[in-house]
Amino acid sequence: MTNRRTPPDIRRERLSDKMTDYSIAVDDSAQTLSPDARRHLRISARVPDWFRADVERRYQEIRKRR
């Protein structure tokens, strides 16, 4: 029987790529925050309601380009 598991180094690399793509998406979305939204985020540690969906949309766009 052949072992079909992905070697740990490849799994780590894929996870690293995914986290990098998410960090780019988060950074891009954060650039669109207004000064008031940034202030609210710093005070409350809460992102606006639309933020997570925007990050996910940007993440999917990044993944499509890979």
C-alpha positions as CSV (number, residue, x, y, z in Angstrom):
1,M,0.0,0.0,0.0
2,T,1.4,3.4,-1.0
3,N,1.5,6.2,1.6
4,R,-0.6,9.1,0.0
5,R,0.1,11.5,2.8
6,T,1.7,14.8,1.9
7,P,5.2,15.1,3.3
8,P,5.4,17.6,6.3
9,D,7.6,20.1,4.4
10,I,5.1,20.3,1.6
11,R,2.2,20.8,4.0
12,R,4.1,23.5,5.8
13,E,4.9,25.2,2.6
14,R,1.2,25.1,1.5
15,L,0.1,26.5,4.9
16,S,2.7,29.2,4.7
17,D,1.5,30.2,1.2
18,K,-2.0,30.3,2.4
19,M,-1.1,32.5,5.4
20,T,0.9,34.8,3.1
21,D,-2.1,35.2,0.8
22,Y,-4.4,35.9,3.7
23,S,-2.0,38.5,5.1
24,I,-1.8,40.3,1.7
25,A,-5.6,40.3,1.6
26,V,-5.9,41.7,5.1
27,D,-3.4,44.4,4.3
28,D,-5.2,45.3,1.2
29,S,-8.5,45.5,3.0
30,A,-7.0,47.5,5.8
31,Q,-5.8,50.1,3.4
32,T,-9.5,50.8,2.6
33,L,-10.5,51.6,6.2
34,S,-11.4,55.2,6.8
35,P,-9.7,57.1,9.6
36,D,-12.8,56.7,11.8
37,A,-12.9,53.0,11.1
38,R,-9.2,52.7,12.0
39,R,-9.8,54.7,15.2
40,H,-12.7,52.4,16.1
41,L,-10.6,49.3,15.4
42,R,-7.8,50.5,17.7
43,I,-10.3,51.3,20.5
44,S,-12.5,48.3,20.2
45,A,-10.3,45.7,18.5
46,R,-13.3,45.0,16.2
47,V,-13.3,45.2,12.5
48,P,-16.3,46.6,10.5
49,D,-19.0,44.1,9.5
50,W,-17.9,44.1,5.9
51,F,-14.2,43.6,6.6
52,R,-14.1,39.8,6.8
53,A,-16.1,39.3,3.6
54,D,-13.8,41.8,1.8
55,V,-10.7,39.9,3.0
56,E,-12.1,36.6,1.9
57,R,-13.0,38.1,-1.6
58,R,-9.5,39.5,-1.9
59,Y,-8.0,36.2,-0.8
60,Q,-9.9,34.2,-3.4
61,E,-8.7,36.7,-6.1
62,I,-5.1,36.2,-5.0
63,R,-5.5,32.4,-5.0
64,K,-7.0,32.5,-8.5
65,R,-3.9,34.3,-9.8
66,R,-1.6,31.6,-8.4
